[in-house]
Amino acid sequence: MNKLDYKKEYKDFYLPKQKPMLIDVPHMQFIMIDGQGAPQGSAYQDALQALYALTFIIKMSKMGNKQIPGYVEYVVPPLEGLWWSADGALDFTQPKSSWCWTSMIRQPDFVTEEVFQWALAECSRKKPQIDTSKARFCSFTEGLCVQMLHIGSYEKESASLEQMQDFMKQNNLKNMTGKQRKHHEIYLSDPRKTAVERLKTVLRLPVAR
């Protein structure tokens, strides 16, 4: 049986080209964890551990006694992150230790709050060393955005972001990135297994006409 692969099924959202494009991102649901600090820091790494633990408990529920209504085979969607600074839009000149973030993984439509609460209980029982206390399940409707694929180091995203800013000016779009609508990244590559120059990241910025 074919597995639902969000990257293949919804290419406009996950596999854009290396040039800016305008997109209207609809309602999706995620497990999210909020925090502050550098991506290499313990808070962020702990959040990833909790996100993946909960996600795989839900994915592998078919192997146990929990039969989730509407369950379909699927590939776990990529890790995503919302980023901002305490006083507004993400400021790349500030130390990363001051950055605020929401780390998140998309969940299939069959996942409900009840399923999420079950996953929390299962994680507490099977992996009590993992702190899931900050995890939440919620809907997210991003709306109108400009996005593009960035290939290369995270440290060199500025070149792609400049292209996106130019695209906004050319198309009379207002950059709405701030504390309410945030700088968004979708990580298509595993940095532990991928050379820096080949890392693929979707960059997405909210806009208004």
N, C-alpha and C positions, 0 to 999 in steps of 0.2 A: 504494500500500500504506500502511495506517495505521501511524504510528509509535507505539511504546510511550512514553507520557507518564506518568511516575510520579506527577506531581501530580494527574492526572485518574484514573489507575487506582487509586491508593491515597489517596483524599481524606482519610481519617481521619488519615493521617500528615502530610499536607502542606497541607491546606486546612481546618483546624478553624474553629470559630466564635469570635466575640469573647467567649467565656465559658469558664471552665475545664471540662475534661473529663478523665476517667480513661481511659488507654489502655495496652495491653500491646504494646510495640514488639518485633517479632521479630528474628531474625538478618538482618543486611544486610551488604554488603561495600563497602569504601571504599578510596580512595587518601587517605592522611592525611599531614599534616606537622605536627610539634610545634614550638612556639616560645614566645617570651615578648616582650611589648611591646605598645604601643598598636596598634589596627587601622590607624591612619594611618602607622605606622612602616615602615621598609624591610624588616624581617624578615617582617612579615605580608604586605606587598605582594609580596615575592619568593616567598613560599609560594603565594600565589594564582596568580602567573604560572606556577609549576611545576605546580600542580594542574591548571590549565586546559590547559596544553600537553600533559600526559600524557593527560588525558581526551579531548581532541580528536584526538590521534594514534590512540587506540583507536577512537573513533567513526568516523574517516575511513579506517580500515584497508581498508574495502571498495573504496576508490579505487585501491589499490596491489596489490602482489603478495601481501600477507599475507591469507590467507583464514582467519578465526577460526572454528573449529567452533561451531555454534549461534548465530552472529551474527544479530541482529535489528535492524531500524531502530528508533532511539529518540531521544527528546529528552533532552539532557543534564540530569540532575537538578540542583536548586538547590544552591548553596554552603551548607555547614553549619559550625557551630563549637561546640566544647566549650570552656568557660571556667572557670578556677579561680584561686585565689590560692595562693602558695607554702605557706601554712600551713593551707590547707583550702578551704572554699567561697569562691566569688568574692565579694570584698569591694569593693563599689562605691565605698567611701570612699577606697580606696587609689589612688594614681596609676596611670593606665592603663599606664604604662611597666613596671609590676611585674606586670601580669596575665600568666598563663600560658594557652596555648591549643593546641587541636588544630584545624586547619583541614582540611576534608575534603569530598570529593564522592563520592556513591554511584556504584557501578559495576554494570552489568547482570550477571545471573547467569552469562553466558557468559565473563566475564572471570576468568582464573585467574592464579596466580602466574607461570606461564610467559608469559602474555599481557602481564602487567605488566612483566616483565623485558625483553620485546621492546620495549615502549613506551619504557622507560628508554633502551635502546640507540638507538632511533630518534630520540628527543629529543636525545641526546648528539650524534648524527650531523648532524641537521638544524638544531638550535638549540643549539649548544655554549655560547652565552652564558647559557643558563638553567641554574641550579643545581638539580638534582633529587636531590642526594645524601641529603637528609633525607626523601625520600618513601618511604612504605611502603604495602604492600597488606595489608589485614587485615579480619577479620570483626569485627562489633560487634553484640552483643545487648544492647539497652538495658533491656528488661524493663518493669516497671510504672512509669508516669509520669503526671504531671498536665501538661496542655498547654493553650494557648489561642493565638489569633491576636492579636498586638499590631499596631495600626495607628498610625503616627506615628514620631516621632524615637526613635532608640536611647536617647537621654538621658532619655526619659520612660517607660522600661520599668517603673519602680518601681510605677506604678499598676496595671499588669497583674499584676506579681509579687505585689502585695498581695492581689489577687483570688484568685490561685492559692493563697496561704497560707491565706486564709479558707476556701477550698474544702477544703483538706486537713484543717483543724480540724473542719469540719462533717461530714467523712466518715471521721474517725478514721484519717487517713493520716499517716505520719511522713515528713518531708522528709529525704531521704537525700543531698542535694547536698553534695559535698565534693571531696576529691582523687581518690577512687575512682570515684564516680558523679557526673557533673558537670552544671553549668548548660549547657543545650543551646539553640542558636538555629539556625533555618533561615531563610535569607534569600531571600524570594520576589521581592523587588524589586531592581533595579539602582540603587544610590544615585547613580550618575552620570547617570541619566536620569529619576529619579523625585523629585517634590517631597517634602521631608522629611515633611510632614504626611500623605502618602499611602504611605509606606513600609510594607510588610507583612512581618512577622517572626513565625514560629512560635516561641513560648517553651515550653520543655519542662524540667520538673524531675523527677528520679527520686524515687520514693516507695516506702514499704513499708506493708503493712497492720498 
